[in-house]
Amino acid sequence: MFTYIKESIEELRNNVTVPPKEKSSNLMIIVAVFSILFALATWGVDSLFSKLIKLYFDNIIN
């Protein structure tokens, strides 16, 4: 376990680079936009399935 932690810290120090602030801001905006679009798409599909299930069960009962 200690070896794993030591190697992880070493890899972070040697192999990981932090992008400049401007690039990070641009990437953050892209991630936010796609997250909102994905959330809207999920909401839309959920609403559609909800209406279809309600319609299906209303037709079975009546």
Buried (B, 14 or more C-beta within 10 A) or exposed (E): EEEEEEEEEEEEEEEEEEEEEEEEEEEEEEEEEEEEEEEEEEEEEEEEEEEEEEEEEEEEEE
